[in-house]
Amino acid sequence: IFFRYMAPPVSLQEECLSLWHGYAFRSRSKEAQFWGQWQTHLVHACQLWCCCHLVIDGLFPLSQLGEVADVGLGFEFYKTFGPSLTLALTTLFMSFVPWCRRHILIVISVAVALMMFMAAVLVHRHTRLWNNHAMQKDLCFVVEDIADNAKAMAQLQAFLLERTSFANLWRALCLRMLPGALLICFVGFHPYTLVVSLFAAVATFIILTLSPHIPLQVSFVGLASVVAVMACVLLCGSFWTRMKRQSFLLERSFEEALEGAVRASRQADSILNHTLKNTMADAASDIELFLEDGVVGEGHLRRAAASLWRGMRSCLNRQAYLHLVAGKYSVSLLSTNLAKFARELTTGRNV
């Protein structure tokens, strides 16, 4: 409703390129000004995303400390979080570097793409680890009882792989892919974010499909989930980008209108000041002549009074001067008493 009734005089379609160009402004100066205003927000969002991953990848292994350590999988489990922690720390450090801040969109795109790739790799590695954990600890007695039955062991392993892969897939989607998706959505629709979305879907499907520990149906579920999430991200990002640029155009049109009004006001005041200065000079000279001539020079005093009245009428015309310099003055035909007009024009002058 706000943008419907407060839309700028220039439409978004006239000012911006198509969707595939991220609705970039046709004017390079406007595009640079827009990203200059938006850059700080992107840097803060990137830093928040890095802090979230540092907390997630730092606290989640600690919550599983007792379970994996009992079966000798502690170190192998913890080192799987090393790449994601390193990436989060590196991205956080880069967000404070001036060059990286100027190219924060590229930094965010690369970081999110790598984090989603690592999320898919974690699903592959954690599925094997948690499957071994279940076989060695949770179902150790069951494994001992059916160790001689090959079909039962195969069925148990298939069941465990399906369960653990599903659990790890949803954990990766919620804890690692969802924050990245929200960050991409906040950035908005851009060719970089489109590439990141496609990369996330393709990389997830390839890694899950090539993994020997993840069933094929889980791979297709993962692909469908990532595609659905990234499609929503691109849709919301497109709407968010249009709204941001519409707001920028609205703000810019208000600023230009305000600057134009101030400039026109100064020009109108300049015209009025020059008019009043000349009028006051005429009145002052007539008053001096009256003081020199005394009562005999009464005509000078009358002309001085007429000049002052002419100056007062000029003050009343300031709004007309304002419209003239702003280019908004509209001419209208009116019947005028020519003698009265000429008398008011020459009042206070020796014509």
C-alpha positions as CSV (number, residue, x, y, z in Angstrom):
1,I,0.0,0.0,0.0
2,F,2.8,2.4,0.9
3,F,4.6,1.9,-2.5
4,R,1.3,2.1,-4.4
5,Y,0.4,5.5,-3.1
6,M,4.0,6.9,-2.6
7,A,5.5,5.6,-5.8
8,P,8.3,7.8,-7.4
9,P,7.5,9.6,-10.6
10,V,9.9,7.3,-12.5
11,S,8.9,3.6,-12.6
12,L,11.1,0.8,-11.7
13,Q,10.8,-0.7,-15.2
14,E,12.2,2.5,-16.7
15,E,15.0,2.9,-14.2
16,C,16.2,-0.8,-13.9
17,L,17.3,-3.7,-16.0
18,S,15.6,-7.0,-16.2
19,L,15.3,-9.6,-13.4
20,W,18.3,-11.6,-14.7
21,H,20.5,-8.5,-14.1
22,G,19.3,-8.3,-10.5
23,Y,17.1,-5.2,-11.3
24,A,20.4,-3.2,-11.6
25,F,19.8,0.5,-12.3
26,R,20.6,1.7,-15.8
27,S,22.4,4.7,-14.3
28,R,25.9,3.7,-13.0
29,S,25.8,6.6,-10.5
30,K,22.5,5.4,-9.0
31,E,23.8,1.8,-8.9
32,A,26.9,2.9,-7.1
33,Q,24.9,5.0,-4.7
34,F,22.5,2.1,-4.0
35,W,25.3,-0.4,-3.2
36,G,27.1,2.3,-1.2
37,Q,24.1,2.6,1.1
38,W,23.4,-1.2,1.2
39,Q,27.0,-2.3,1.7
40,T,27.1,-1.7,5.4
41,H,23.9,-3.8,5.9
42,L,25.4,-6.7,3.9
43,V,28.6,-6.6,6.0
44,H,26.6,-6.8,9.2
45,A,24.5,-9.6,7.9
46,C,27.6,-11.5,6.8
47,Q,29.1,-11.1,10.3
48,L,26.0,-12.3,11.9
49,W,25.9,-15.4,9.6
50,C,29.5,-16.2,10.5
51,C,28.8,-15.9,14.2
52,C,25.8,-18.2,13.9
53,H,28.0,-20.9,12.3
54,L,30.7,-20.4,14.9
55,V,28.2,-21.1,17.6
56,I,26.5,-24.0,15.7
57,D,29.7,-25.8,14.7
58,G,31.3,-25.0,18.1
59,L,28.4,-26.1,20.4
60,F,27.0,-29.0,18.5
61,P,30.1,-31.2,18.7
62,L,30.3,-30.5,22.5
63,S,26.7,-31.7,22.9
64,Q,27.7,-35.1,21.3
65,L,30.9,-35.3,23.4
66,G,29.9,-38.3,25.5
67,E,28.2,-40.4,22.8
68,V,31.0,-40.4,20.2
69,A,33.9,-40.5,22.7
70,D,32.7,-43.8,24.2
71,V,33.3,-45.7,20.9
72,G,36.5,-44.0,19.9
73,L,35.0,-41.7,17.2
74,G,35.6,-38.5,19.1
75,F,38.5,-37.1,17.1
76,E,37.1,-38.2,13.7
77,F,33.8,-36.7,14.6
78,Y,35.2,-33.3,15.7
79,K,37.5,-32.9,12.7
80,T,34.5,-33.0,10.4
81,F,33.6,-29.5,11.7
82,G,37.1,-28.1,11.1
83,P,36.4,-26.9,7.5
84,S,33.2,-25.1,8.3
85,L,34.7,-23.4,11.4
86,T,37.7,-22.3,9.3
87,L,35.4,-20.9,6.6
88,A,33.3,-19.0,9.1
89,L,36.4,-17.5,10.8
90,T,38.0,-16.6,7.5
91,T,34.8,-15.0,6.2
92,L,34.4,-13.1,9.5
93,F,38.0,-11.8,9.3
94,M,37.5,-10.8,5.6
95,S,34.4,-8.8,6.5
96,F,36.7,-6.4,8.4
97,V,39.1,-5.9,5.4
98,P,38.3,-2.8,3.4
99,W,38.8,-4.4,0.0
100,C,36.5,-7.3,1.0
101,R,33.9,-4.9,2.4
102,R,33.8,-3.2,-1.0
103,H,33.2,-6.6,-2.7
104,I,31.1,-8.1,0.1
105,L,28.6,-9.5,-2.3
106,I,31.2,-11.7,-3.9
107,V,32.5,-12.7,-0.4
108,I,29.0,-13.7,0.7
109,S,28.3,-15.7,-2.4
110,V,31.5,-17.7,-2.3
111,A,31.2,-18.3,1.5
112,V,27.6,-19.5,1.3
113,A,28.3,-21.8,-1.7
114,L,31.3,-23.4,0.1
115,M,29.3,-23.7,3.3
116,M,26.4,-25.5,1.5
117,F,29.0,-27.8,-0.2
118,M,30.4,-28.6,3.2
119,A,27.0,-29.3,4.6
120,A,26.4,-32.0,1.9
121,V,29.9,-33.4,2.7
122,L,28.9,-33.5,6.4
123,V,25.8,-35.5,5.6
124,H,28.0,-38.1,3.9
125,R,30.6,-38.3,6.6
126,H,28.2,-38.1,9.6
127,T,26.0,-40.8,8.1
128,R,28.9,-43.3,8.2
129,L,30.0,-42.1,11.7
130,W,26.6,-42.4,13.3
131,N,25.9,-45.7,11.6
132,N,29.1,-47.1,13.1
133,H,28.2,-45.5,16.4
134,A,24.8,-47.3,16.4
135,M,26.3,-50.6,15.4
136,Q,29.0,-50.4,18.1
137,K,27.0,-48.9,21.0
138,D,23.2,-48.6,20.6
139,L,22.6,-51.9,18.8
140,C,25.7,-53.9,19.9
141,F,23.7,-56.8,21.4
142,V,21.5,-57.0,18.3
143,V,24.6,-57.1,16.1
144,E,26.0,-59.9,18.2
145,D,22.8,-61.9,17.9
146,I,22.5,-61.6,14.1
147,A,26.2,-61.6,13.2
148,D,25.9,-65.0,11.6
149,N,22.8,-64.0,9.6
150,A,24.0,-62.1,6.5
151,K,20.4,-61.2,5.3
152,A,19.5,-59.8,8.8
153,M,22.7,-57.8,9.0
154,A,22.2,-56.4,5.5
155,Q,18.6,-55.4,6.4
156,L,19.8,-53.8,9.6
157,Q,22.5,-51.8,7.9
158,A,20.1,-50.6,5.2
159,F,17.6,-49.5,7.9
160,L,20.3,-47.7,9.9
161,L,21.7,-46.0,6.8
162,E,18.3,-44.7,5.8
163,R,17.5,-43.5,9.3
164,T,20.9,-41.9,10.0
165,S,21.1,-40.3,6.5
166,F,17.6,-38.8,6.9
167,A,18.5,-37.4,10.3
168,N,21.8,-35.9,9.1
169,L,20.1,-34.5,6.1
170,W,17.5,-32.6,8.0
171,R,20.1,-31.5,10.5
172,A,22.2,-30.1,7.7
173,L,19.2,-28.4,6.2
174,C,18.2,-26.7,9.4
175,L,21.6,-25.9,10.9
176,R,23.7,-25.1,7.9
177,M,21.7,-24.6,4.7
178,L,18.9,-22.5,6.2
179,P,21.1,-19.7,7.6
180,G,22.8,-19.5,4.3
181,A,19.5,-19.4,2.5
182,L,18.3,-16.6,4.8
183,L,21.5,-14.6,4.1
184,I,21.0,-15.1,0.3
185,C,17.4,-14.0,0.7
186,F,18.5,-10.8,2.6
187,V,21.1,-10.1,-0.2
188,G,18.3,-10.2,-2.7
189,F,18.1,-11.5,-6.3
190,H,21.4,-11.1,-8.1
191,P,23.3,-13.2,-10.7
192,Y,25.7,-14.3,-7.9
193,T,22.9,-15.5,-5.7
194,L,21.3,-17.3,-8.6
195,V,24.6,-19.1,-9.2
196,V,24.9,-20.0,-5.5
197,S,21.3,-21.4,-5.5
198,L,22.0,-23.6,-8.6
199,F,25.4,-24.7,-7.2
200,A,23.8,-25.7,-3.8
201,A,21.2,-27.9,-5.5
202,V,23.6,-29.5,-7.9
203,A,26.4,-30.0,-5.4
204,T,24.1,-31.5,-2.8
205,F,22.6,-34.0,-5.3
206,I,26.0,-35.1,-6.7
207,I,27.6,-35.6,-3.2
208,L,24.6,-37.5,-1.8
209,T,24.3,-39.6,-4.9
210,L,28.0,-40.5,-5.1
211,S,28.1,-41.4,-1.4
212,P,28.0,-45.1,-0.8
213,H,26.5,-44.6,2.7
214,I,23.4,-42.7,1.6
215,P,20.4,-44.4,-0.1
216,L,19.3,-43.1,-3.5
217,Q,15.8,-42.1,-2.2
218,V,17.5,-39.9,0.4
219,S,19.5,-38.2,-2.3
220,F,16.4,-37.3,-4.2
221,V,14.7,-36.1,-1.0
222,G,17.8,-33.9,-0.4
223,L,17.7,-32.6,-3.9
224,A,14.0,-31.8,-3.7
225,S,14.4,-30.1,-0.3
226,V,17.3,-27.9,-1.5
227,V,15.5,-27.0,-4.7
228,A,12.4,-26.0,-2.8
229,V,14.4,-23.9,-0.3
230,M,16.4,-22.1,-2.9
231,A,13.3,-21.5,-5.1
232,C,11.6,-19.8,-2.1
233,V,14.9,-17.9,-1.5
234,L,15.0,-16.6,-5.1
235,L,11.3,-15.8,-5.1
236,C,11.5,-13.9,-1.8
237,G,14.8,-12.3,-2.8
238,S,13.3,-11.0,-6.0
239,F,10.4,-9.4,-4.1
240,W,12.9,-8.0,-1.5
241,T,15.2,-6.6,-4.3
242,R,12.3,-4.8,-6.0
243,M,11.1,-3.4,-2.7
244,K,14.7,-2.2,-1.8
245,R,15.2,-0.5,-5.2
246,Q,11.7,1.0,-5.2
247,S,12.4,2.4,-1.7
248,F,15.7,3.8,-3.0
249,L,14.0,5.5,-5.9
250,L,11.3,6.9,-3.6
251,E,13.9,8.3,-1.2
252,R,16.0,9.7,-4.1
253,S,12.9,11.4,-5.7
254,F,12.1,13.0,-2.4
255,E,15.7,14.2,-2.0
256,E,15.7,15.6,-5.6
257,A,12.4,17.3,-5.0
258,L,13.6,18.8,-1.8
259,E,16.9,20.0,-3.4
260,G,14.9,21.5,-6.3
261,A,12.6,23.3,-3.9
262,V,15.5,24.7,-1.9
263,R,17.3,25.8,-5.1
264,A,14.2,27.4,-6.5
265,S,13.5,29.1,-3.2
266,R,17.1,30.6,-3.2
267,Q,16.7,31.8,-6.8
268,A,13.3,33.3,-6.0
269,D,14.7,35.1,-2.9
270,S,17.6,36.3,-5.0
271,I,15.2,37.9,-7.5
272,L,13.2,39.4,-4.7
273,N,16.3,40.8,-3.0
274,H,17.5,42.5,-6.1
275,T,14.0,43.9,-6.7
276,L,13.8,45.2,-3.1
277,K,17.3,46.6,-3.2
278,N,16.5,48.7,-6.3
279,T,13.2,49.7,-4.8
280,M,14.8,50.8,-1.5
281,A,17.4,52.7,-3.5
282,D,14.7,54.6,-5.3
283,A,12.9,55.4,-2.1
284,A,16.1,56.4,-0.3
285,S,17.1,58.8,-3.1
286,D,13.7,60.4,-3.1
287,I,13.8,60.9,0.7
288,E,17.2,62.5,0.4
289,L,15.9,64.9,-2.3
290,F,12.9,65.7,-0.1
291,L,15.2,66.5,2.9
292,E,17.2,68.8,0.7
293,D,14.2,70.6,-0.9
294,G,12.0,70.7,2.2
295,V,8.3,71.4,1.8
296,V,8.9,72.3,-1.9
297,G,10.0,68.7,-2.6
298,E,6.8,67.1,-1.5
299,G,6.7,65.2,-4.8
300,H,9.8,63.3,-3.8
301,L,8.2,62.1,-0.6
302,R,5.2,60.9,-2.5
303,R,7.4,59.0,-5.0
304,A,9.3,57.4,-2.0
305,A,6.1,56.2,-0.5
306,A,5.0,54.8,-3.9
307,S,8.4,53.0,-4.2
308,L,7.8,51.4,-0.8
309,W,4.4,50.3,-1.8
310,R,5.9,48.8,-5.0
311,G,8.4,46.9,-2.9
312,M,5.5,45.5,-0.7
313,R,3.7,44.3,-3.9
314,S,7.0,42.6,-5.0
315,C,7.0,40.6,-1.7
316,L,3.5,39.4,-2.5
317,N,4.8,38.1,-5.9
318,R,7.4,35.9,-4.3
319,Q,5.3,32.7,-4.9
320,A,5.1,33.6,-8.6
321,Y,8.9,34.0,-8.7
322,L,9.3,30.6,-7.1
323,H,7.1,29.0,-9.7
324,L,8.9,30.7,-12.5
325,V,12.4,29.5,-11.5
326,A,11.0,26.0,-10.7
327,G,9.5,25.8,-14.1
328,K,6.0,25.2,-12.7
329,Y,4.5,28.6,-13.6
330,S,1.4,28.3,-15.7
331,V,0.2,31.2,-17.8
332,S,-3.5,32.1,-17.6
333,L,-5.3,34.8,-19.6
334,L,-7.1,37.4,-17.6
335,S,-8.8,40.7,-18.5
336,T,-6.6,43.6,-17.1
337,N,-7.2,47.4,-16.8
338,L,-4.2,48.6,-18.9
339,A,-4.2,52.0,-17.4
340,K,-4.1,50.7,-13.9
341,F,-1.4,48.2,-14.8
342,A,0.8,50.9,-16.4
343,R,0.2,53.2,-13.3
344,E,1.2,50.4,-10.9
345,L,4.2,49.6,-13.0
346,T,5.5,53.2,-13.2
347,T,4.6,54.2,-9.6
348,G,7.6,55.8,-7.9
349,R,9.5,56.2,-11.1
350,N,10.1,59.3,-13.3
351,V,8.6,58.0,-16.5
